[in-house]
Amino acid sequence: MLISSVSQSQSMQGELRKVDGTRRAKSGEQASKESGAGRTDRSDLSADGRKRRNVEGEVRMLSSMVKGQPDVRTERVEEARIRVSSGYYNTESFAETLAAKIIDTVV
């Protein structure tokens, strides 16, 4: 029995398709149609992904704002100095206010 080279070639292409899962195009036009030439890739973020991207942007913005602030707020330091020198922290009203805030924090 004589097998022609054409039938061998077609048989081999079929076997190749089985092995590597690809299609062998017979012409350039058919290959471009099958490969999706002319189409562009596209990706979309889910709603959750868009929210996360927005949150990350806000965190970066707030972080840069905080880094731009001075390490010591001089007005608050001066306020504390005045209270210490006047004895404010040694009063009954301050002790009650502090105790209430501690309880609110724990509860």
Phi and psi restraints in degrees (value plus and minus 20) as a CYANA .aco file:
   2 LEU   PHI    -128.1   -88.1
   2 LEU   PSI     105.6   145.6
   3 ILE   PHI    -126.5   -86.5
   3 ILE   PSI     107.9   147.9
   4 SER   PHI     -97.8   -57.8
   4 SER   PSI     139.0   179.0
   5 SER   PHI     -87.2   -47.2
   5 SER   PSI     -47.8    -7.8
   6 VAL   PHI     -86.4   -46.4
   6 VAL   PSI     -67.0   -27.0
   7 SER   PHI     -87.3   -47.3
   7 SER   PSI     -52.7   -12.7
   8 GLN   PHI     -85.0   -45.0
   8 GLN   PSI     -62.3   -22.3
   9 SER   PHI     -83.4   -43.4
   9 SER   PSI     -64.0   -24.0
  10 GLN   PHI     -85.4   -45.4
  10 GLN   PSI     -60.1   -20.1
  11 SER   PHI     -83.8   -43.8
  11 SER   PSI     -61.7   -21.7
  12 MET   PHI     -86.3   -46.3
  12 MET   PSI     -58.8   -18.8
  13 GLN   PHI     -83.5   -43.5
  13 GLN   PSI     -59.9   -19.9
  14 GLY   PHI     -81.7   -41.7
  14 GLY   PSI     -62.0   -22.0
  15 GLU   PHI     -86.5   -46.5
  15 GLU   PSI     -59.6   -19.6
  16 LEU   PHI     -81.7   -41.7
  16 LEU   PSI     -60.8   -20.8
  17 ARG   PHI     -80.1   -40.1
  17 ARG   PSI     -60.2   -20.2
  18 LYS   PHI     -84.7   -44.7
  18 LYS   PSI     -59.1   -19.1
  19 VAL   PHI     -95.0   -55.0
  19 VAL   PSI     -72.7   -32.7
  20 ASP   PHI    -121.7   -81.7
  20 ASP   PSI     -22.2    17.8
  21 GLY   PHI      50.8    90.8
  21 GLY   PSI      -4.0    36.0
  22 THR   PHI    -125.3   -85.3
  22 THR   PSI     141.0   181.0
  23 ARG   PHI    -119.0   -79.0
  23 ARG   PSI     119.5   159.5
  24 ARG   PHI    -120.1   -80.1
  24 ARG   PSI      94.4   134.4
  25 ALA   PHI    -100.4   -60.4
  25 ALA   PSI     126.3   166.3
  26 LYS   PHI    -109.0   -69.0
  26 LYS   PSI     -43.5    -3.5
  27 SER   PHI    -160.1  -120.1
  27 SER   PSI     142.5   182.5
  28 GLY   PHI     -83.0   -43.0
  28 GLY   PSI     -58.6   -18.6
  29 GLU   PHI     -84.2   -44.2
  29 GLU   PSI     -65.3   -25.3
  30 GLN   PHI     -85.0   -45.0
  30 GLN   PSI     -58.4   -18.4
  31 ALA   PHI     -83.7   -43.7
  31 ALA   PSI     -60.9   -20.9
  32 SER   PHI     -89.1   -49.1
  32 SER   PSI     -54.1   -14.1
  33 LYS   PHI     -86.5   -46.5
  33 LYS   PSI     -64.0   -24.0
  34 GLU   PHI     -92.3   -52.3
  34 GLU   PSI     -52.4   -12.4
  35 SER   PHI    -104.0   -64.0
  35 SER   PSI     -28.8    11.2
  36 GLY   PHI      64.1   104.1
  36 GLY   PSI       4.2    44.2
  37 ALA   PHI     -78.8   -38.8
  37 ALA   PSI     120.4   160.4
  38 GLY   PHI      75.1   115.1
  38 GLY   PSI     -37.7     2.3
  39 ARG   PHI    -108.0   -68.0
  39 ARG   PSI     134.0   174.0
  40 THR   PHI    -132.5   -92.5
  40 THR   PSI     131.5   171.5
  41 ASP   PHI     -96.3   -56.3
  41 ASP   PSI     131.0   171.0
  42 ARG   PHI    -168.8  -128.8
  42 ARG   PSI     122.7   162.7
  43 SER   PHI    -155.8  -115.8
  43 SER   PSI     125.6   165.6
  44 ASP   PHI    -145.3  -105.3
  44 ASP   PSI     120.8   160.8
  45 LEU   PHI    -108.4   -68.4
  45 LEU   PSI     124.2   164.2
  46 SER   PHI     -90.3   -50.3
  46 SER   PSI     149.2   189.2
  47 ALA   PHI     -79.7   -39.7
  47 ALA   PSI     -59.4   -19.4
  48 ASP   PHI     -84.1   -44.1
  48 ASP   PSI     -61.0   -21.0
  49 GLY   PHI     -84.0   -44.0
  49 GLY   PSI     -59.8   -19.8
  50 ARG   PHI     -85.7   -45.7
  50 ARG   PSI     -59.8   -19.8
  51 LYS   PHI     -82.3   -42.3
  51 LYS   PSI     -64.0   -24.0
  52 ARG   PHI     -83.2   -43.2
  52 ARG   PSI     -59.8   -19.8
  53 ARG   PHI     -84.2   -44.2
  53 ARG   PSI     -61.1   -21.1
  54 ASN   PHI     -84.9   -44.9
  54 ASN   PSI     -61.7   -21.7
  55 VAL   PHI     -84.9   -44.9
  55 VAL   PSI     -61.5   -21.5
  56 GLU   PHI     -81.7   -41.7
  56 GLU   PSI     -59.2   -19.2
  57 GLY   PHI     -85.0   -45.0
  57 GLY   PSI     -61.8   -21.8
  58 GLU   PHI     -84.9   -44.9
  58 GLU   PSI     -60.1   -20.1
  59 VAL   PHI     -82.7   -42.7
  59 VAL   PSI     -63.3   -23.3
  60 ARG   PHI     -81.4   -41.4
  60 ARG   PSI     -63.1   -23.1
  61 MET   PHI     -84.2   -44.2
  61 MET   PSI     -67.8   -27.8
  62 LEU   PHI     -84.9   -44.9
  62 LEU   PSI     -57.4   -17.4
  63 SER   PHI     -82.0   -42.0
  63 SER   PSI     -62.9   -22.9
  64 SER   PHI     -88.0   -48.0
  64 SER   PSI     -53.2   -13.2
  65 MET   PHI     -85.5   -45.5
  65 MET   PSI     -62.9   -22.9
  66 VAL   PHI     -85.5   -45.5
  66 VAL   PSI     -61.8   -21.8
  67 LYS   PHI     -83.4   -43.4
  67 LYS   PSI     -45.2    -5.2
  68 GLY   PHI     -99.8   -59.8
  68 GLY   PSI     -32.2     7.8
  69 GLN   PHI    -102.5   -62.5
  69 GLN   PSI     130.2   170.2
  70 PRO   PHI     -88.5   -48.5
  70 PRO   PSI     132.0   172.0
  71 ASP   PHI     -89.2   -49.2
  71 ASP   PSI     -52.1   -12.1
  72 VAL   PHI    -138.9   -98.9
  72 VAL   PSI     105.5   145.5
  73 ARG   PHI    -112.6   -72.6
  73 ARG   PSI      82.0   122.0
  74 THR   PHI     -81.3   -41.3
  74 THR   PSI     -54.2   -14.2
  75 GLU   PHI     -85.1   -45.1
  75 GLU   PSI     -56.0   -16.0
  76 ARG   PHI     -92.3   -52.3
  76 ARG   PSI     -56.5   -16.5
  77 VAL   PHI     -84.2   -44.2
  77 VAL   PSI     -63.4   -23.4
  78 GLU   PHI     -84.7   -44.7
  78 GLU   PSI     -59.7   -19.7
  79 GLU   PHI     -80.2   -40.2
  79 GLU   PSI     -63.6   -23.6
  80 ALA   PHI     -86.1   -46.1
  80 ALA   PSI     -58.5   -18.5
  81 ARG   PHI     -81.3   -41.3
  81 ARG   PSI     -63.8   -23.8
  82 ILE   PHI     -83.1   -43.1
  82 ILE   PSI     -62.7   -22.7
  83 ARG   PHI     -85.9   -45.9
  83 ARG   PSI     -59.9   -19.9
  84 VAL   PHI     -85.3   -45.3
  84 VAL   PSI     -66.7   -26.7
  85 SER   PHI     -87.6   -47.6
  85 SER   PSI     -48.5    -8.5
  86 SER   PHI    -104.7   -64.7
  86 SER   PSI     -30.8     9.2
  87 GLY   PHI      65.5   105.5
  87 GLY   PSI      -4.7    35.3
  88 TYR   PHI     -76.0   -36.0
  88 TYR   PSI     -60.8   -20.8
  89 TYR   PHI     -93.4   -53.4
  89 TYR   PSI     -28.8    11.2
  90 ASN   PHI    -119.3   -79.3
  90 ASN   PSI      -8.2    31.8
  91 THR   PHI    -113.4   -73.4
  91 THR   PSI     138.1   178.1
  92 GLU   PHI     -86.1   -46.1
  92 GLU   PSI     -58.2   -18.2
  93 SER   PHI     -85.0   -45.0
  93 SER   PSI     -57.4   -17.4
  94 PHE   PHI     -87.2   -47.2
  94 PHE   PSI     -61.8   -21.8
  95 ALA   PHI     -81.2   -41.2
  95 ALA   PSI     -61.5   -21.5
  96 GLU   PHI     -86.9   -46.9
  96 GLU   PSI     -62.2   -22.2
  97 THR   PHI     -82.5   -42.5
  97 THR   PSI     -64.3   -24.3
  98 LEU   PHI     -83.8   -43.8
  98 LEU   PSI     -63.9   -23.9
  99 ALA   PHI     -82.1   -42.1
  99 ALA   PSI     -62.2   -22.2
 100 ALA   PHI     -82.9   -42.9
 100 ALA   PSI     -61.3   -21.3
 101 LYS   PHI     -86.3   -46.3
 101 LYS   PSI     -58.0   -18.0
 102 ILE   PHI     -85.3   -45.3
 102 ILE   PSI     -63.8   -23.8
 103 ILE   PHI     -84.2   -44.2
 103 ILE   PSI     -62.6   -22.6
 104 ASP   PHI     -81.4   -41.4
 104 ASP   PSI     -55.4   -15.4
 105 THR   PHI     -90.0   -50.0
 105 THR   PSI     -61.0   -21.0
 106 VAL   PHI     -93.0   -53.0
 106 VAL   PSI     -60.6   -20.6
